[in-house]
Amino acid sequence: MIDEQQVEELRAQMARVVIRDDPAWMAEEARPLLASIDETLQQAGDLAFPLPSDLVVALQRVLSTAMDRLENGVEEARRNPRVANIFAAFALRTYLLALVSRVGLPAGFWRTLTGLCLSLLHEGNAAIRGELAWLLALAAADPRFMDARELLWALRWVQSNDPVIVLHRPGEAEEDGFVMSLQLDEPPEPKAWFFKRADSPEPSLSFSLEELAKRAEEEIRQLDGIDWTMRRRVEGGVTADGRVALLRELLDRWRYGWQQRLPRKPFDAMAELLVGWEDVLRQRMGLPTHIRPVRVTDVSISGYELRWTDREQALFFPGQVVAIRAGGDLRWILALVRWLRQHPHGLQMGIQAVGFEPEVVALSHGKPAPPGFPAQMALAVRKTPPLRVQPALICPTGTIAGSRLAMASEPAVGQWLLSQVRFIRFEAQTRCVEVLQYEVDPFPED
């Protein structure tokens, strides 16, 4: 856990640094500073939200100082590749510190980085490598949808694949594919990045992520080919199935950007919210539970943007399961928290809809048996295009140990339907739940 004193010491260390081309400076000041930021990032994984106001102020000060150092060093970074490497390493850590602390990046951060990329392009550089490429690849995918464990894995994966982001000059034709067009205009965050053929007026820049995408697709094919037992083994805090789900999410966001891809509209209404697996399951079983009020500020077919004003913010984390009933709708919608952001009037969060009116089911790894047999309770959601084109099961992480399961559902009071299901795709894994697409096996085993 970090505190104001530690953050202030880091800020003071930053304030003494002037980015320059000097081997002695790099050894005596630059690398120790990067190590200090890395240590702070490691400890920031245990932060409890909402943060104390004094700590928020301290973090804002350290990010402001970091931005000042970046602005002072950008000209030298344009001239000197060695300085550019230190500059990129510092910028990457600044971005991650803002991400894990949920404190907004200072104004000018993306403009400074985009300006550096444009200058590199004009000087004849064909590609961006190293930590600047890692930063662009991660930011384009919006790592706020990951929890700390997933973010660490994704960063290591991007690093291990040594991304090379090919640059395109404004107005140049480029191949269709994983192409990101970035405006030089200052966005408050990288939400203005999107993927398509560049047709925007200057100044703009296009990055191709084609090679990184190919490597992700190849790893997905390899992981999909291993047996079920190996796919459930945890390595680095994430199972092979979890890695596949993350890689698919990265690919999806690199293709389309991380804005809502379905039509969305501003919305301002109060809604009812269930938070956590236990509360959602109890409500669906008809038992008393805690329903909390929340304000909906944006809505689309695929999810909602919410504003939470209660002080009890520690309830939420990326991957938390919730259910929402909004705007007088009688249906409950099951969803996952995808991102969180501090806001002057509370906590903003984005939730991704998983399905409508989840149904309670009982799962067993053996042959279906009558009601009352020892089983794991889960939730099933039906196919509901365009949100969902395949039914799915949502259950606590670690429940599923085989590719086939017996499932007991109760479509009508006192009438139980027993069936055998097989999984066709692992959709998501968080610290609390897993989402798996399934189909009813037409030829169940005896």
Residue, then its C-alpha position, 0 to 999 in steps of 0.5 A: m500500500i502506498d501513502e502520501q509520503q511515498v508518493e511525495e518522495l517519488r515526485a521529488q525524485m522526478a522533479r530533480v530529473v532532466i532527461r538528457d543524453d548522458p550515460a552517467w545520468m542514465a545510470e545514476e538518475a534515470r534507471p533508479l527513477l524507473a525502478s522507484i516508479d516500478e516499486t510504486l506500481q507494485q504496491a499500488g495493486d493493493l489500493a482500496f478505493p475511494l482513495p483518501s483525498d490527500l493521496v489523490v492530491a499527491l498522485q495528481r502532483v506526481l503525474s503533473t511533475a511527470m508530465d512536466r519532465l516529459e514535455n521538457g525531454v521530448e525535443e531531446a528524445r526526437r533527436n536522440p534514440r537513446v533518450a527516446n528509449i528512456f522517454a518511452a519507458f518513463a511515459l509507459r510507467t506514467y500511464l500505468l500509474a494513472l491507470v492503477s490509481r484511477v487518477g486522470l492523466p495530465a492534459g497534454f500527455w497524448r498530444t506530446l506522445t503523438g507529436l513525438c511519433l509524427s516527428l519520428l515519422h517525418e525523419g524517415n522512421a518506418a516503425i515504433r519499437g520497444e516501450l513506446a510501442w508497448l504503450l500504444a498497443l496497451a492504450a489502444a486496447d484500454p487496459r481498464f477492462m482488466d484487473a491488476r492480474e490480467l493487466l500484468w499478464a497482458l503487459r508481459w505478453v505484449q513485451s514478450n512479443d516485442p511489438v513493432i508498430v508500423l507508421h503511415r504518413p498522413g494521407e498515405a494509403e495503407e493495408d486494411g487490417f489492425v490499423m489505428s488512426l490517431q488524431l493529434d487533437e488532444p483527447p482527455e484519454p485515448k478514447a478517440w483512437f479507432f480502427k479503420r482506414a485513415d481518412s481524417p484531415e491532417p495532422s493525423l497518424s496511423f499505426s498498424l498492429e498487424e504483426l502483434a495481432k497475428r501473434a495473438e491469433e497464433e497463440i489463441r490457436q495453440l491454446d485452443g489445441i491443448d487438452w481441457t486439464m491443461r487449459r484449466r491450469v493456472e500460470g501467472g495468475v491466469t488459466a490458459d482459457g483466461r489468456v485466450a479470453l484476454l487475447r480475444e478481447l485485445l484483438d476485438r479492441w484493436r480491430y474496433g477500438w474500445q468505444q462502444r461499437l453498438p449505438r449508444k445514447p446519453f441517458d440520465a435515470m436511476a437504476e437498481l443494482l445488485v453487486g456481487w455473485e451472492d446478491v445476484l444469485r439470491q435475487r434470481m432464486g427469489l430470496p431477499t437481497h440488497i438492491r442498491p441505487v445507481r445513476v445511469t449516464d450512458v446506455s447501449i445494447s452492449g452495456y451501461e455507463l454508471r455513476w456511483t455516489d456512495r462511499e462504499q466504492a471498494l465493492f467494485f473492481p474490474g470483472q465484478v459481476v453485477a445485475i442492473r434493472a434500469g429505466g423502469d425495465l422489468r428485466w434484470i440484466l447480468a453484467l460485468v464491470r469492465w472499467l472504473r474511473q474516479h469522478p468529482h461526483g463519485l465513481q464512474m464505471g462501465i459495465q458490459a451486458v452478458g445477458f437478460e434475465p439470468e436463470v438459476v441452474a445447478l451443475s454437476h460433473g456427473k450424470p443428471a440427478p433429481p433436484g437436491f443432488p450436490a451441485q454447483m449453482a450457476l446462472a444461464v443466459r439465453k441467446t438474445p441477438p444482437l447482444r448474445v448469439q450463443p447461450a452462456l453459463i456464468c459460474p464462480t471461477g474454478t467451477i468448471a473442470g471438464s468439457r461436459l456438464a450435467m445441468a438441471s434447470e427449472p423452467a416452471v415451478g416444480q418442473w425440472l429439466l435435466s440435460q447435458v451440455r458441452f462448452i464451445r467457447f470460453e468467453a471471459q474469466t475474472r477473479c470471481v466468475e467465468v463465462l462459457q458459451y455452451e450448447v445442449d448435447p443432442f447425444p448425451e452420454d449415458 
